[in-house]
């Protein structure tokens, strides 16, 4: 197998993994991220886990073809239950809904620790994830955007630490991303705004949910100020 070339989304995850990290990729799918980490000397060993046998078997075949099978620890199981506290310092959970990610972390409280880096890429339910991380005592330390197949994804690095409760625009664009000057920020905000506009239109005619439409419009206004470099709370 030739060296793995990661997609934009997976490369963004890899960029947050420190050299020498003891990493676990939860929901590894075909194992491309762990193989890249090993091929590029970022990690000496990587735990690759998946809840389904099929993807894990595919990851095993890819690792074997790359001559890295002995360096990849393949584990079948649900979420972080495959890990023992203390054996990793970096946990990657990507390609899942925000609530699913949050549930995994809730069931493994040992992972919320200053010495453990959580590298997360939610596919949906971002506000729920960011609010949940705050309630668990986590702070978003770094954030970046990645484009893949016409969609822009948010990747965050979090760890135990003090944080402000996210609200409004902050539920979609954490402060770490607001200050990162990411070149994809404008397009990302446009993507979110389109979804929020659709949601606001959907509840605007409901007498019982009209207040939700107003809240969504307020969030959209805050997002527009971020996109032009302003303070969303001015």
C-alpha positions in Angstrom: 0.0 0.0 0.0 1.2 3.5 -0.8 1.2 6.2 1.8 -2.4 7.2 2.8 -3.6 10.6 1.5 -6.1 11.9 4.0 -9.3 13.8 3.0 -9.6 17.4 4.3 -11.7 16.3 7.2 -9.3 13.5 8.4 -6.3 15.7 7.9 -7.8 18.3 10.2 -8.1 15.7 12.8 -4.5 14.6 12.3 -3.3 18.1 12.6 -4.5 18.2 16.2 -2.7 15.0 17.2 0.7 15.8 18.9 3.8 13.8 17.9 4.3 10.8 20.1 0.7 10.8 21.2 -0.9 7.6 22.6 -4.0 7.9 20.4 -7.3 6.0 20.0 -9.5 6.5 17.0 -13.1 5.7 18.0 -15.2 4.7 15.0 -12.2 4.2 12.9 -14.1 3.0 9.8 -11.4 1.9 7.3 -8.6 2.9 9.6 -7.2 5.6 7.3 -6.4 8.0 10.1 -4.4 5.5 12.3 -2.5 4.3 9.2 -1.6 7.9 8.3 -0.4 8.6 11.9 1.8 5.5 11.8 3.1 6.0 8.3 4.1 9.6 9.1 5.7 8.8 12.4 3.2 10.8 14.4 2.4 7.9 16.6 4.3 4.6 17.3 1.1 2.7 18.1 -2.6 3.6 17.6 -5.8 2.0 18.9 -8.4 1.7 16.2 -11.9 0.8 17.4 -15.2 0.4 15.8 -18.6 -1.0 17.0 -19.1 -2.9 13.7 -17.0 -5.9 12.5 -17.0 -5.0 8.9 -15.2 -1.6 9.1 -12.7 -3.1 11.6 -11.9 -6.0 9.3 -11.4 -3.4 6.5 -9.0 -1.5 8.8 -7.1 -4.7 9.6 -6.7 -5.4 5.8 -5.4 -1.9 5.2 -3.0 -2.1 8.1 -1.7 -5.5 6.8 -1.2 -4.1 3.3 0.7 -1.2 4.8 2.9 -3.4 6.9 1.6 -1.8 10.0 -0.6 -4.5 11.5 1.5 -5.0 14.6 1.4 -1.3 15.3 -2.3 -1.0 15.1 -4.3 -2.3 18.1 -7.8 -3.2 16.6 -10.6 -3.3 19.1 -14.3 -4.2 18.6 -16.7 -2.4 20.9 -19.0 0.5 21.6 -17.5 3.9 22.2 -14.8 4.4 24.8 -15.7 1.1 26.6 -12.8 -0.5 24.5 -10.3 1.7 26.4 -8.8 1.4 29.9 -8.3 4.7 31.8 -4.7 5.8 31.5 -3.7 3.9 28.3 -4.2 6.9 26.0 -3.8 10.6 26.1 -5.6 11.5 22.9 -9.1 10.4 21.9 -10.5 11.0 18.4 -14.2 10.7 17.8 -15.3 11.8 14.4 -18.1 11.3 11.9 -20.9 10.9 14.5 -23.7 13.0 15.8 -23.0 15.4 18.6 -25.3 13.7 21.0 -23.7 10.3 20.3 -20.2 11.8 21.0 -21.5 13.4 24.2 -23.1 10.1 25.3 -19.7 8.3 24.8 -17.9 10.9 26.9 -20.6 10.8 29.6 -20.1 7.0 30.0 -16.3 7.5 30.3 -15.8 10.3 32.7 -12.1 9.5 33.0 -11.7 11.0 29.5 -12.6 14.4 30.7 -9.1 15.3 32.1 -6.6 18.1 31.6 -4.1 15.6 30.3 -6.4 14.0 27.7 -7.0 15.7 24.4 -10.4 15.1 22.9 -10.4 15.6 19.2 -14.0 15.7 18.0 -15.8 16.2 14.7 -19.6 16.1 15.0 -21.8 15.5 11.9 -24.8 17.1 13.6 -26.2 18.4 16.9 -23.3 20.8 17.4 -25.0 23.1 19.9 -25.9 20.0 22.0 -22.3 18.9 22.0 -20.8 22.3 22.8 -23.3 22.9 25.7 -22.7 19.3 26.9 -18.9 19.8 26.9 -19.3 22.9 29.0 -21.5 21.2 31.5 -18.9 18.4 31.8 -16.2 20.9 32.6 -14.5 20.9 29.2 -13.2 23.8 27.2 -12.6 24.1 23.5 -8.9 24.8 23.2 -8.6 24.8 19.4 -10.9 24.7 16.4 -10.5 24.5 12.7 -12.6 23.9 9.6 -12.2 21.4 6.8 -14.0 21.0 3.5 -14.9 17.6 2.1 -17.3 16.9 -0.8 -18.7 20.4 -0.8 -19.5 20.4 2.9 -17.6 22.2 5.6 -16.9 20.4 8.9 -15.9 21.8 12.3 -13.1 20.0 14.2 -12.4 20.9 17.8 -9.8 20.0 20.4 -11.2 20.0 23.9 -9.9 19.1 27.4 -11.0 19.6 30.9 -10.9 23.3 31.8 -13.0 26.4 32.5 -15.3 27.7 29.8 -18.2 30.1 29.3 -21.6 28.6 28.5 -22.1 28.7 24.8 -25.2 30.6 23.5 -26.5 32.1 20.3 -23.8 32.2 17.7 -21.4 30.6 20.1 -23.3 27.4 19.8 -22.1 27.1 16.3 -18.9 29.0 16.2 -16.9 28.5 19.4 -14.6 31.3 20.5 -11.5 29.3 19.5 -12.8 29.3 15.9 -13.8 33.0 16.0 -10.2 33.9 16.8 -8.5 31.4 14.5 -9.0 33.5 11.3 -9.9 30.3 9.4 -10.2 30.9 5.7 -13.3 28.8 5.5 -15.1 30.7 8.3 -17.3 32.8 5.9 -18.4 29.8 3.9 -19.0 27.8 7.1 -21.2 30.6 8.5 -23.1 30.7 5.2 -23.7 27.0 5.5 -25.1 27.3 9.1 -27.1 30.3 8.2 -28.9 28.5 5.4 -29.9 25.7 7.8 -31.0 28.1 10.5 -33.1 30.2 8.0 -34.9 27.1 6.9 -35.5 26.1 10.5 -36.8 29.6 11.4 -39.1 29.6 8.4 -40.5 26.2 9.5 -41.5 27.3 12.9 -42.5 30.9 12.1 -46.2 30.0 11.4 -46.6 28.0 14.6 -48.2 30.0 17.5 -46.5 27.7 20.1 -43.1 27.9 18.5 -43.0 31.4 17.2 -40.5 32.3 19.9 -38.1 29.8 18.5 -38.1 31.5 15.1 -37.2 34.8 16.8 -34.3 33.1 18.7 -33.0 31.6 15.5 -33.2 35.0 13.7 -31.2 36.5 16.5 -28.5 33.8 16.2 -28.4 34.4 12.4 -27.8 38.1 13.1 -25.0 37.3 15.5 -23.4 34.9 13.0 -23.5 37.7 10.3 -21.4 39.9 12.6 -18.8 37.1 13.1 -18.5 36.6 9.3 -17.6 40.3 8.8 -15.2 40.3 11.8 -17.5 42.0 14.3 -18.5 41.2 17.8 -21.6 39.0 17.7 -22.8 40.5 21.0 -22.5 44.2 20.2 
